[in-house]
Amino acid sequence: MHSSWIRAGLLAMALLTGTAQADTYPAKPVTMVVPYPAGGATDVVARAVAEKLGVAWKQSVIVENRAGAGTTIAASYVARAQGDGYTLFMTTSAHTISGHLYSKLPYDPMKDFTPITLVTKVPLVLVVNPAIPAQNLKEFLAYLKKDGASVNFASPGTGTAQHLSGELFKIATGSGITHVPYRGDAPAFTDLVGGQVQMMLATITSALPLIESGKLRALAVANDKRVSALSSVPTFAEAGMPGFEAATWFGLLAPASMKPELAQRIYGDVSKIVATPDMRKRIEDLGGEVVNSTPAQFADFMRAEESKWGKAVQASGAKASD
């Protein structure tokens, strides 16, 4: 009897500790890790959320860029961190792809993280260097049949949605395009604008300024409907290639040891920020679709994504060097 009282007391103390931790959080600056260099789409969304969180929490939320190896460098770091809420991870669909690409990872993409919220989904857009003699998708497909072997496609890293979507585009078109991975969106765009690579399936978020300035030409959006930020650009289906859809997403994770009460508290605060009209407009203007899911909804979504991208990896035959 005495031992059962002790167990009940310890359980009550643990629950109270978790609640108290959520109530007093944050008591010091928070780090939000981003797995890409500064200036890319993930970084843009992370900094927008971090800035407003810092105001709401009256604590600094510092964005830390840990780029490389298809987001696995940053993910390894976060997986080893304490789940006390002071290390958060704004990542992308690449997180649910990496386990299928790498034969050895020092962490489990699903088990070693706590889902907090899926902030936004962002469709990909096919962009080409303006030197490519194609004004639309139909002309580009004809160009690929003739000169496809000389076309290189960029991605912000092996195993990203942009990389795998490029591989699936290669299969769908039967073309000889070659993948060139970079350490993030920014360096990929530098070479795409410079003509070292010729095409990219990019997030609308990161490609939009270059499209608007005429440095890149947008041919088609990989979505089921047109996107308001690029209303003049047709979908792949409208442009004559039905069934080709691809998107990445930006979501907030934490180490697996985070208490559910604290995850719920952080979700609540992020959710309020994402739901504000100015933040919603900011995301939509960047080509994103606001999702703002609960931790449980995000967990379900990640499981579905892991299955979907696993099939895409298998179909493409893509592998990353460990």
Buried (B, 14 or more C-beta within 10 A) or exposed (E): EEEEEEEEEEEEEEEEEBBEBBEEBBEEEBBBBBBBBBBBBBBBBBBBBBEBBBEEBEBEBEBEBBBBBBBBBBBBBBBEBEBBBBBBBBBBBBBBBBBBBBEEBEBEBBEBBBBBBBBBBBBBBBBBBBEBEBEBBBEBBEBBEEBBEEBBBBBBBBBBBBBBBBBBBBEEBEBEBBBBBBBBBBBBBEBBBEEEBBBBBBBBBBBBEBBEEEBBBBBBBBBEEBBEBBEEBBBBBBBEBEEBBBBBBBBBBBBBEBBEBBBBBBBEBBBBBBEEEEBBEBBBEBBBBBBBBBBEBBBBBBEEBBEEBBEBBEEBEBEBEE
